[in-house]
Structure formats: C-alpha cells, structure tokens
Amino acid sequence: MSNAGKQTNALEAIRQNCVECCFGSEHDVASCGCIECSLYPFRHGRNPYRKKRSENAGSATGESCKEVKDMLNEKSTIKELEEQARNTKLYIDRVVQAATGMTLEEIHRAALQRETERKDTTANGAER
C-alpha cells in the first residue's frame, strides 16, 4: 500500500503506519489490542480528542454573538458608555492627584517638558 508522491497529513500517516503494522489488514487495525501504543487512539485516522463541529458550533457563532448583543442591549448605549468613560477618568484623576498631588494632565505636561529639556540639552551638547 504505497502512496508515493501523495502528500499526507499526520493522521493519514498514522493510519497508514497502523495498517502496515497490522500487515495490511484494515480490519485488524480496528480490532487492534495494542493499547499501550502511543498511536493507538489515532489508529482510525481521526483525532479522538478533537471536539466535533456540532459541539463547537454554538459557542463559536450563535451563543457568543447573542451574548454580546444581549449585553449591549441591556446596558450599553453610546451615551452611557461615554458617561462611564468620563466617570472613570475623573476617578483616576482623583486617585492620581491623591497619590502625587498632580492631575494626569499636569503629570503629562511635566513629562513633555522634561523630554523637551532633555532633547535641548542633548542637542546643545552635540553642538559643542
């Protein structure tokens, strides 16, 4: 049973190996009793650990889309999301200000100023 020139995937190669191991008898592959063989679960040319498409279909398409739609319909209008973002920014500003004594804008401006000063210093040093 030679498939010279034919490209096979791993499961087909395992199946061919099992048929050869059973002296060319496909019937003997099905009734193989060599359960300690690492290829035993794959002897039929299938991966027994892979879920069937019907088991994955609901979670990959319908259910997850429905869950997202339900979530958006429940509580997420654009105005509500914008309000949540504003509230989150205000909360973060308060926490940062309590910890540093500065708002995020002040920290950002100071960082930009330091960066500009560093570039100026580097440029002046290179000119000398």
JOJO-V92974 format. One record per residue. PHI is phi in whole degrees, -180 to 180 (* if undefined). OMEGA is omega in whole degrees, 0 to 359 (999 if undefined). Layout:
BEGIN
PHI|OMEGA / PHI|OMEGA
END
This chain:
BEGIN
*|183 / -104|177 / -115|183 / -60|178 / 85|181 / -91|178 / -85|181 / -125|175 / -88|185 / -63|181 / -66|177 / -66|179 / -64|177 / -63|180 / -59|179 / -62|178 / -62|180 / -66|178 / -63|178 / -64|179 / -62|180 / -95|175 / 57|175 / 84|183 / -97|178 / -67|178 / -63|180 / -67|177 / -64|181 / -64|181 / -103|181 / -58|181 / -108|184 / -88|186 / -71|177 / -80|178 / -69|182 / -67|179 / -92|185 / -49|182 / -65|185 / -102|189 / -63|180 / -88|180 / 84|179 / -131|175 / -93|184 / -71|182 / -92|180 / -83|179 / -70|177 / -72|181 / -58|182 / -65|178 / -73|182 / -89|189 / -58|183 / -64|184 / -74|183 / -82|184 / -127|189 / -59|186 / -65|183 / -67|177 / -63|180 / -64|179 / -62|180 / -65|179 / -60|179 / -62|181 / -63|180 / -66|180 / -69|183 / -66|192 / -143|190 / -125|167 / -88|182 / -59|181 / -62|179 / -66|179 / -65|177 / -63|178 / -62|178 / -62|180 / -65|178 / -61|180 / -62|179 / -64|179 / -62|178 / -61|179 / -62|180 / -63|177 / -57|181 / -64|180 / -65|181 / -64|181 / -65|178 / -65|183 / -81|187 / -117|185 / 82|181 / -133|174 / -82|179 / -62|180 / -63|179 / -65|177 / -63|180 / -64|179 / -61|180 / -64|179 / -65|178 / -64|179 / -64|178 / -61|180 / -65|179 / -63|179 / -63|179 / -63|179 / -64|178 / -61|180 / -63|179 / -66|180 / -67|178 / -66|179 / -67|182 / -74|181 / -74|184 / -73|999
END
